[in-house]
Amino acid sequence: MSIDVQEAVKRSIQTEKNAMNFYHMGALRMKDPDARRMFETLAREEREHAGHFYRIYRGSDIPSLDAFLDAPPDHQAAWMSSLERLIESDFNEKKALELAMEKEKNLEATLRETAAEIEDGEVRAVYELNARETHNHYLLIEAEYARIMGMVDESEMDTYVRE
């Protein structure tokens, strides 16, 4: 299977923007100050991830990364639409963290799959870096979830979070 590397990079920039918007919007609704700070941190890191991809993007349709990232969110994007559905139903920190873990786990898998298909070493390295950082996001969210849930032992994560 052949992959259009620049199209993949452009999609990755958009995905990181969607994740940034997800965490920003989620942070605004968090009542718990530690959970809110974590979502704010993740929003900043997703912006950095978009920058990693932007540096290897050769297209000319995104002349300014800041302007692109500061544009209004794409409410049709999976990251945003899933958060908006949660907000419309019964948003709480537990459910937001569960959704964030699911999103990060899926994104990590996608980044690793894409990296495996890319021959260009520089581009592959960016995907691998972002996959590792995405995995770290998952671990950070998982730890916050454990705190919110009042878990005192790592083994409790298996019951509530891990499959």
Salt bridges, closest charged atoms under 4 A:
GLU16 OE1 - HIS49 ND1 3.40
ASP32 OD1 - ARG147 NH2 2.55
ASP34 OD1 - ARG37 NH2 2.38
GLU45 OE1 - HIS137 NE2 2.61
GLU46 OE1 - HIS49 ND1 3.25
GLU46 OE2 - HIS137 ND1 3.17
ASP61 OD2 - LYS10 NZ 2.35
ASP66 OD1 - ARG47 NH2 3.26
ASP70 OD1 - ARG47 NH2 2.94
GLU84 OE2 - HIS75 ND1 2.27
ASP90 OD1 - LYS95 NZ 2.68
GLU98 OE2 - LYS94 NZ 2.80
GLU104 OE2 - HIS137 ND1 3.53
GLU108 OE2 - ARG112 NE 2.97
GLU108 OE1 - HIS135 ND1 3.12
GLU128 OE2 - ARG124 NE 3.97
GLU133 OE1 - HIS49 NE2 2.65
GLU142 OE1 - ARG162 NH2 3.14
GLU144 OE2 - ARG147 NH2 2.51
GLU154 OE2 - ARG162 NH2 2.50
ASP158 OD1 - ARG162 NH1 3.44
